[in-house]
Amino acid sequence: MERQKLDKQRGLVLNSALINFANIGNSTFEAQRIFHLRKGETYKINWYYGLRVTGGVTATIDFNEKVKTADSSRDNVLKPYTNTIVADQDQDYVLTIK
């Protein structure tokens, strides 16, 4: 789903990827997106993310080894993630949702 209005109070309209699982038993979902960064380039990351879970499950989003986690005691709902990367070599930036 793209360009969904996710935050009515702030009027944010964002490109988004929404994943919803319910009653699928003992399962694990994992998805990755790899961004190729070029040496000498500067990359400014300005993303919003949200993780919401119920029951005894855990959800994570890994921003190239900077992991955000949600479980039944703590949700992460529509929070900003910002980072600036100056690539000192050609490299991959890996985003993983699990």
Sine and cosine of phi, psi and omega as CSV:
sin_phi,cos_phi,sin_psi,cos_psi,sin_omega,cos_omega
0.00,0.00,0.75,-0.66,-0.03,-1.00
-0.87,-0.49,0.46,-0.89,0.09,-1.00
0.78,0.62,0.75,0.66,0.04,-1.00
-1.00,0.00,0.63,-0.78,0.08,-1.00
-0.98,0.20,0.94,-0.34,-0.12,-0.99
-0.98,-0.21,-0.38,0.93,-0.07,-1.00
-0.72,-0.70,0.99,-0.10,-0.08,-1.00
-0.92,0.39,-0.53,0.85,-0.02,-1.00
-0.92,0.39,-0.65,0.76,-0.01,-1.00
-0.99,-0.12,-0.08,1.00,0.03,-1.00
0.94,0.35,0.45,0.89,-0.03,-1.00
-0.97,0.24,0.77,-0.64,0.15,-0.99
-0.88,-0.48,0.90,-0.43,-0.17,-0.99
-0.80,-0.60,0.50,-0.86,0.26,-0.96
-0.93,0.37,0.70,-0.71,-0.11,-0.99
-0.59,-0.80,0.42,-0.91,0.15,-0.99
-0.82,-0.57,0.88,-0.48,-0.04,-1.00
-0.92,-0.40,0.74,-0.68,-0.01,-1.00
-0.80,-0.61,0.77,-0.64,-0.02,-1.00
-0.70,-0.71,0.81,-0.59,0.06,-1.00
-0.84,-0.53,0.61,-0.79,0.05,-1.00
-0.49,-0.87,0.73,-0.69,0.11,-0.99
0.80,0.61,0.71,0.70,0.02,-1.00
-0.95,-0.32,0.21,0.98,0.10,-1.00
0.98,0.20,-0.45,-0.89,-0.06,-1.00
-0.99,0.12,1.00,0.09,-0.09,-1.00
-0.76,-0.65,0.38,-0.92,0.08,-1.00
-0.78,-0.63,0.74,-0.68,0.06,-1.00
-0.93,-0.37,0.66,-0.75,0.08,-1.00
-0.57,-0.82,0.72,-0.70,0.06,-1.00
-0.68,-0.74,0.56,-0.83,-0.01,-1.00
-0.75,-0.66,0.53,-0.85,0.18,-0.98
-0.75,-0.67,0.77,-0.64,-0.02,-1.00
-0.93,-0.37,0.81,-0.58,0.07,-1.00
-0.96,-0.27,0.77,-0.63,0.01,-1.00
-1.00,-0.03,0.87,-0.48,-0.02,-1.00
-0.98,-0.21,0.65,-0.76,-0.02,-1.00
-0.99,-0.17,0.62,-0.78,0.02,-1.00
-0.81,0.59,0.71,-0.71,0.06,-1.00
1.00,0.09,-0.11,0.99,0.00,-1.00
-1.00,-0.06,0.47,-0.88,0.07,-1.00
-0.95,-0.32,0.74,-0.67,-0.02,-1.00
-0.86,-0.50,0.84,-0.55,0.05,-1.00
-0.96,-0.26,0.91,-0.42,-0.02,-1.00
-0.99,-0.13,0.80,-0.61,0.03,-1.00
-0.63,-0.78,1.00,0.05,-0.07,-1.00
-0.87,-0.49,0.42,-0.91,0.21,-0.98
-0.94,-0.34,0.60,-0.80,0.04,-1.00
-0.68,-0.74,0.40,-0.92,0.07,-1.00
-0.54,-0.84,0.70,-0.71,0.07,-1.00
-0.79,-0.62,0.81,-0.58,0.04,-1.00
-0.70,-0.72,0.78,-0.63,-0.04,-1.00
-0.72,-0.69,0.33,-0.94,0.12,-0.99
-0.73,-0.68,0.32,-0.95,0.02,-1.00
0.96,0.29,-0.47,-0.88,-0.09,-1.00
-0.99,-0.12,0.48,0.88,-0.05,-1.00
-0.99,-0.15,0.24,-0.97,0.04,-1.00
-0.77,-0.64,0.62,-0.78,0.08,-1.00
-0.81,-0.59,0.60,-0.80,0.04,-1.00
-0.71,-0.70,0.47,-0.88,0.22,-0.98
-0.77,-0.64,0.81,-0.59,-0.10,-1.00
-0.95,-0.32,0.94,-0.34,0.06,-1.00
-1.00,-0.03,0.99,0.16,0.03,-1.00
0.78,0.63,0.81,0.59,0.06,-1.00
0.99,0.17,0.21,0.98,0.19,-0.98
-0.94,-0.34,0.99,-0.16,-0.21,-0.98
-0.99,-0.10,0.73,-0.68,0.13,-0.99
-0.93,-0.37,0.69,-0.72,-0.10,-0.99
-0.79,-0.61,0.58,-0.81,0.15,-0.99
-0.77,-0.64,0.64,-0.77,0.13,-0.99
-0.61,-0.79,-0.16,-0.99,-0.09,-1.00
-0.90,0.43,-0.29,0.96,0.01,-1.00
-0.99,-0.12,-0.20,0.98,0.00,-1.00
-0.43,-0.90,0.90,-0.44,0.12,-0.99
-1.00,-0.07,0.49,-0.87,0.16,-0.99
-0.88,-0.48,0.99,-0.14,-0.10,-1.00
-0.93,-0.36,0.88,-0.48,0.02,-1.00
0.69,0.72,0.96,0.28,0.04,-1.00
-0.90,-0.43,0.52,-0.86,0.02,-1.00
-0.99,0.17,0.56,-0.83,0.16,-0.99
-0.80,-0.60,0.88,-0.47,0.02,-1.00
-0.82,-0.58,0.54,-0.84,0.01,-1.00
-0.28,-0.96,0.57,-0.82,0.12,-0.99
-0.88,-0.47,0.78,-0.62,-0.01,-1.00
-0.86,-0.51,0.81,-0.59,0.16,-0.99
-0.96,-0.27,0.94,-0.35,-0.10,-1.00
-0.97,0.26,0.90,-0.44,0.05,-1.00
-1.00,0.06,-0.08,1.00,0.09,-1.00
-0.35,-0.94,0.28,-0.96,0.13,-0.99
-0.88,0.48,0.75,-0.67,-0.06,-1.00
-0.42,-0.91,0.21,-0.98,0.07,-1.00
-0.96,-0.28,0.62,-0.79,0.12,-0.99
-0.93,-0.37,0.87,-0.49,-0.12,-0.99
-0.94,-0.34,0.81,-0.59,0.07,-1.00
-0.93,-0.36,0.85,-0.52,-0.06,-1.00
-0.80,-0.60,0.76,-0.65,0.12,-0.99
-0.94,-0.35,0.74,-0.67,-0.03,-1.00
-0.61,-0.80,0.00,0.00,0.00,0.00
